[in-house]
Amino acid sequence: MDMTDTFAYRGGHLACEACRAEDIARAVGTPCYVYSRAAIEANARALADAFAPAKPLLCYSIKANGNLAILKLLKDLGLGFDIVSGGELDRALRVGADPAKVVFAGVGKTRAEVRQALQAGILMFNVESEPELAAIQAVAAGLGTQARVALRLNPDIDPKTHRHITTGKRETKFGIDFESARALVARMPQWPAVRLVGYHAHIGSQVTDPRPHAASLAKLIAFAGECVPPGGAIEYVNIGGGFGIDYVPGQAPPPSAFAELLLPLLAQAARPFRLLMEPGRFIVGNAGVLLTRVAYVKRNSDGRRFVILDAAMNDLLRPALYDAHHRIWPAASDSPFESDGLAPADVVGPVCESGDTFAKERPLPEVAEGDLVAIFGAGAYGFAMSSNYNARPRPCEVLVDGSHHRVVRRRESFDDLVRLETL
Ligand SMILES: *Cc1c(COP(=O)(O)O)cnc(C)c1O
């Protein structure tokens, strides 16, 4: 889905579905995250439709955006969840998720988390090392149960994305290389409280070329065909998430481009595998914006223009963390995104860090104090990565549904910030 479908300028004003951004900002204050229900649902459907022939189980990756209202929408659409912590399992269960659709990833699962997940009855753990297998064995045996696991393989594939979000190269901390995995599988009977049922790989995030995903799936399928645990069977292949989105138009291909390369690989596999997918960013990234007001406009003697916003890196970390590009534009505009001939501005937040910069030398229309500005593509890894740095209360989150909007997480107060502290 193109971000302009649900976040569009009509009559010179930015709207999310049928709500004007300015009306929402006036009602709830700024900065605030605004999400479109229609966009979230359309994205989930687009991915499900593209891969429909393989009947995949889509496990939404909660870490992209864990707001309960969003999890509930996705659960109601039939999605499962990909979790990376006990806290995320708790969130999933709070919205009534079916534990049989929950998969658990991460290199450092604690025994407490393993126990919590086994007691909940999740579908499987994506196991990242031999010591983790041993820990799951111990906990499962203690509970008198058997744990289903997939081995997370490291396919040593470069997804051609930012190095901080590359996870499927040999030198990253993720997954198990193929030789080690082969040896582990032969020794599976050593861990009788663990049943190996699948193979998993997640090569990175914001992947805009379908070929690395196809190469990864091809390796998974070949491995699954050849490497079957003694007395067992492999039912699942899990290709992880990472499907890229348009932070600027035309950056990412539609899900059908991924499906076109991946589906034939599954169809040609010697035996049928159930396909699991773990989309995060793709579902929510372009379904959210961060609304913020201009606090000041400052001009240096060398002509540099700084647009200082009331949002900061603590609210949206991605530009500071990995130079991420987000479209930024005033909410009132007769010529949205027409940047030809505009003077550049550094768009910054108020936090005491040079890294608190949303964009450098970005062509931007003239803006004035109090103007509302939208930072686009902020639905994924936006609020989820927010913090209270500089003792800044985190923004509220708003979910739009047609002409209605409601606050799905209220703005934090100063009391919230000190609630857990003692003198
Ligand atoms: C982060 C993560 C995902 C989701 O990645 P996106 O790029 O948001 O789709 C899926 N699987 C695993 C194991 C992850 O760590």
The ligand as a Tripos MOL2 file, in Angstrom:
@<TRIPOS>MOLECULE
LIG
   15    15     1     0     0
SMALL
NO_CHARGES

@<TRIPOS>ATOM
      1 C1         12.7400   -8.0300   13.8690 C.3       1 LIG1
      2 C2         12.3990   -9.3860   13.4170 C.ar      1 LIG1
      3 C3         11.3780   -9.5750   12.4810 C.ar      1 LIG1
      4 C4         10.6120   -8.4390   11.8480 C.3       1 LIG1
      5 O1         11.4030   -7.7010   10.9700 O.3       1 LIG1
      6 P1         10.7380   -6.6000   10.0290 P.3       1 LIG1
      7 O2         11.8790   -6.0580    9.2620 O.co2     1 LIG1
      8 O3         10.1040   -5.5800   10.9090 O.co2     1 LIG1
      9 O4          9.7460   -7.2890    9.1680 O.co2     1 LIG1
     10 C5         11.0530  -10.8790   12.1370 C.ar      1 LIG1
     11 N1         11.7140  -11.9280   12.6630 N.ar      1 LIG1
     12 C6         12.7120  -11.7830   13.5610 C.ar      1 LIG1
     13 C7         13.3720  -12.9760   14.1000 C.3       1 LIG1
     14 C8         13.0830  -10.5080   13.9570 C.ar      1 LIG1
     15 O5         14.0940  -10.3620   14.8180 O.3       1 LIG1
@<TRIPOS>BOND
     1     1     2 1
     2     2     3 ar
     3     2    14 ar
     4     3     4 1
     5     3    10 ar
     6     4     5 1
     7     5     6 1
     8     6     7 2
     9     6     8 1
    10     6     9 1
    11    10    11 ar
    12    11    12 ar
    13    12    13 1
    14    12    14 ar
    15    14    15 1
@<TRIPOS>SUBSTRUCTURE
     1 LIG1         1 GROUP 0 **** ****
